[in-house]
Amino acid sequence: MPEIVIFLLIKLVMTIVIFALWMTMVPFMIWLERKVIADIQIRIGPNRVGPFGLLQPIADALKLIMKEDITPAKADKLIYPIAPALLMVPALLAIAVIPIGGMVTIGERSFTLQIMGEYRGPNGFFVPELDAGILLSLALSSLGVYGVVLAGWSSANKYSLLGGMRSSAQMLSYELPLGVALVGPLLLASSLRLNEVVNAQSNFGIWFIIPQFVGFIIFLMSGTAEVNRAPFDLPEAEQELIGGYHTEYSSFRFAMFFMAEYLNMVTISALAVTFFLGGYRLFTDIVWLQPIWFALKLMLFLYLFVWIRGTWPRVRYDQLMALGWKVSLPLALVNLAITAIVLAYVPKRAVLVLTITSIVLITIAYYGSSYNIRRSTDMTARSGYARRHLPESEETRI
Amino acid sequence: MLVQYLPFLILFIVAVAFSGGAILLSRLLGPKRPNPVKLAPYESGMVPIGGTRRPFHIRYYLVAMLFILFDIEIIFLYPWAVIYLTARAARLFLLLEMIVFLGVLMIGYIYIWRKGALDWE
């Protein structure tokens, strides 16, 4: 058998395994979310289907498949049916560059546990890791906007249109800080390949969350906004927009929007783990343990997403845009400039100095941003009657 | 090297097959009982007034345009970040270059902020 066939077979198995890992994370995440939110709200949550209600998401999926697939009379006949797939496929493709484990050696072949990872076969057969790395992942996550905006537009429903427009504007706005926040770790790692970002963290002997704390916070915030999660879930605000861009969808197409959202959440968590929490490495370099470390760190972030949703109220739309454009973007650029200056002048003690500057910067940013957002959104909050007739008190402030 | 992208093709086929297969399955298994009320746009039980193919707020257009501008600038940061630590001799030059680049970017940023392009309503 020629080497390329073996290469493709190994990659096919690996693709199916990583795909399956992501696909098991989705129902697990739905279950976790319902259980944890129930706990936070002092309820019991799902507990009828399977042990601890674990099979509830499976039952929901089966129920949705059996439901009628409605296409509204006024909906666009071409775009309406394919819009969920336009959201789902990029969400699935974004996992291609994420490493879930290090180098595995079987006989004379060795490869990393990563779909587009490195592969070495006998007789000098060598396929390098994709050098664009994170750029591919970011590009694919931007493509998801098409699915959202086209779903909203093609439904011929006012709520859907509003949700789609809001959502696309939000995803575009937070794409920028998300991109800039990753430049800090990339400066330290000197490579776009995710596997080398993980290795750089073990070479430095420290997870990048410590010297790049500001970048981490911005990444987490923008990532939450990017996947339309609470407290930034305005596009799907149930109380205002009846679900936003997926109001008209039913049956499995409806389920696909949710699967795509959860897949994106898992991918953002995986990127956060890779860039800031040392990726698949922890304590030892035993290869078969690495996917387990990766999954554990991933679940930490998934829990964090649920925790945030259970804790914070939804933000107002003008505050959301102000936070993205007027706080996150400049803060990410300042963090980038500080990182570059520190690396240029004190490369030997870079980690220590960066840790101190991050703490200082995040403190300034916290107070600065609450002032900044207040000042830029207060005028609209107190517009009209309130500004003319009412005294300024704490109640009328945000 | 084209071989590098073959795994991506495999993943693409798996992803499309999964999405397509799931939709097809629900088409086959679900009932088909359409009626005019079910096919009307959902508006909380009200009879919808007017269509949805109308112009929307200019701000969305503005956000899209600013995004394109800034995203292109930010993509330039990536190759710079990759060579920054490895290029020992040229590091100070690279730093200066990026400060100038970000400075020009900031002038535009401050301009649009002052113009009120970032204010929402």
Contacts between the chains, C-beta under 8 A, distances in Angstrom:
chain1	res1	chain2	res2	distance
A	4	B	3	6.8
A	7	B	3	7.4
A	7	B	6	8.0
A	8	B	6	6.2
A	8	B	7	8.0
A	8	B	10	7.3
A	11	B	6	7.0
A	11	B	7	4.2
A	11	B	10	6.0
A	12	B	10	5.5
A	14	B	7	7.7
A	15	B	7	6.4
A	15	B	10	5.1
A	15	B	11	5.2
A	15	B	14	6.0
A	16	B	14	7.0
A	19	B	11	7.3
A	19	B	14	5.7
A	19	B	15	7.9
A	19	B	18	7.9
A	64	B	26	7.3
A	65	B	22	7.4
A	65	B	25	5.9
A	65	B	26	4.6
A	65	B	29	5.6
A	65	B	30	7.2
A	66	B	26	7.7
A	66	B	29	5.4
A	66	B	30	6.0
A	67	B	26	7.3
A	67	B	30	5.4
A	67	B	31	7.9
A	68	B	30	4.8
A	68	B	31	5.0
A	68	B	32	6.6
A	68	B	33	6.6
A	69	B	23	7.8
A	69	B	26	5.7
A	69	B	27	5.8
A	69	B	30	5.3
A	70	B	34	7.2
A	70	B	38	6.2
A	70	B	39	7.0
A	71	B	39	7.7
A	72	B	39	5.3
A	72	B	40	7.0
A	72	B	41	5.9
A	73	B	36	7.5
A	73	B	39	4.1
A	73	B	40	6.9
A	74	B	41	6.2
A	74	B	51	7.9
A	81	B	23	7.6
A	84	B	19	7.5
A	84	B	23	7.6
A	85	B	16	7.6
A	85	B	19	4.4
A	85	B	20	7.1
A	85	B	23	7.2
A	88	B	15	7.4
A	88	B	19	4.8
A	89	B	12	7.6
A	89	B	15	4.9
A	89	B	16	6.1
A	89	B	19	5.9
A	92	B	11	7.2
A	92	B	14	7.6
A	92	B	15	3.8
A	92	B	18	7.2
A	92	B	19	7.8
A	93	B	8	7.4
A	93	B	11	6.1
A	93	B	12	6.3
A	93	B	15	5.9
A	95	B	11	7.5
A	96	B	7	7.2
A	96	B	8	5.4
A	96	B	11	5.4
A	115	B	7	5.0
A	115	B	8	7.2
A	115	B	10	7.9
A	115	B	11	5.7
A	116	B	4	6.9
A	116	B	5	7.8
A	116	B	7	5.4
A	116	B	8	6.0
A	127	B	1	7.1
A	127	B	3	5.5
A	127	B	4	5.6
A	128	B	1	7.6
A	128	B	4	6.8
A	130	B	4	6.1
A	130	B	5	8.0
A	135	B	78	6.6
A	155	B	41	7.5
A	156	B	41	5.8
A	156	B	51	7.4
A	156	B	52	5.2
A	156	B	53	7.8
A	157	B	41	4.4
A	157	B	42	6.2
A	157	B	43	7.3
A	157	B	52	6.5
A	158	B	41	7.6
A	158	B	43	6.9
A	158	B	48	7.5
A	158	B	52	5.5
A	159	B	42	7.4
A	159	B	43	7.4
A	160	B	52	7.9
A	161	B	52	5.1
A	161	B	56	7.4
A	165	B	56	5.7
A	165	B	57	7.9
A	165	B	60	5.3
A	168	B	60	7.5
A	168	B	64	7.8
A	169	B	59	7.6
A	169	B	60	5.3
A	169	B	63	4.7
A	169	B	64	7.5
A	172	B	63	6.0
A	172	B	64	6.2
A	172	B	67	4.1
A	173	B	63	6.2
A	173	B	67	6.9
A	175	B	67	6.8
A	175	B	71	6.6
A	176	B	67	6.8
A	176	B	70	5.2
A	176	B	71	6.4
A	176	B	74	6.2
A	179	B	71	7.2
A	179	B	74	4.9
A	179	B	75	7.8
A	179	B	77	7.9
A	180	B	74	5.8
A	180	B	77	7.0
A	183	B	74	7.9
A	183	B	77	5.0
A	183	B	78	6.9
A	183	B	81	4.9
A	186	B	78	6.8
A	186	B	81	4.3
A	186	B	82	6.6
A	187	B	81	4.7
A	187	B	84	5.5
A	187	B	85	6.8
A	188	B	85	7.4
A	190	B	81	7.8
A	190	B	82	5.8
A	190	B	83	7.5
A	190	B	84	7.0
A	190	B	85	4.5
A	190	B	86	5.5
A	191	B	82	6.1
A	192	B	78	6.6
A	192	B	82	6.0
A	242	B	42	7.0
A	242	B	44	6.9
A	247	B	42	5.7
A	248	B	41	7.0
A	248	B	42	6.2
A	251	B	26	4.8
A	251	B	30	5.5
A	252	B	22	5.3
A	252	B	23	5.9
A	252	B	25	7.2
A	252	B	26	3.6
A	253	B	23	6.5
A	253	B	26	7.6
A	255	B	22	7.9
A	256	B	19	6.8
A	256	B	22	7.0
A	256	B	23	7.6
A	317	B	120	6.3
A	318	B	119	7.6
A	318	B	120	4.0
A	318	B	121	6.1
A	321	B	63	7.8
A	321	B	118	7.2
A	321	B	120	4.6
A	322	B	118	7.4
A	322	B	119	8.0
A	322	B	120	7.2
A	325	B	66	8.0
A	325	B	118	4.5
A	326	B	113	7.1
A	326	B	118	6.0
A	329	B	70	7.6
A	329	B	109	7.8
A	330	B	109	7.6
A	333	B	102	6.3
A	333	B	105	8.0
A	333	B	106	7.8
A	336	B	77	7.1
A	336	B	102	8.0
A	337	B	98	7.9
A	337	B	99	7.1
A	337	B	102	6.6
A	340	B	84	6.8
A	340	B	95	5.6
A	340	B	98	6.3
A	341	B	95	6.7
A	343	B	84	6.8
A	343	B	85	6.5
A	343	B	91	7.7
A	344	B	91	5.2
A	344	B	92	6.0
A	344	B	95	4.8
A	347	B	85	7.7
A	376	B	119	6.7
A	380	B	120	7.9
A	380	B	121	5.7
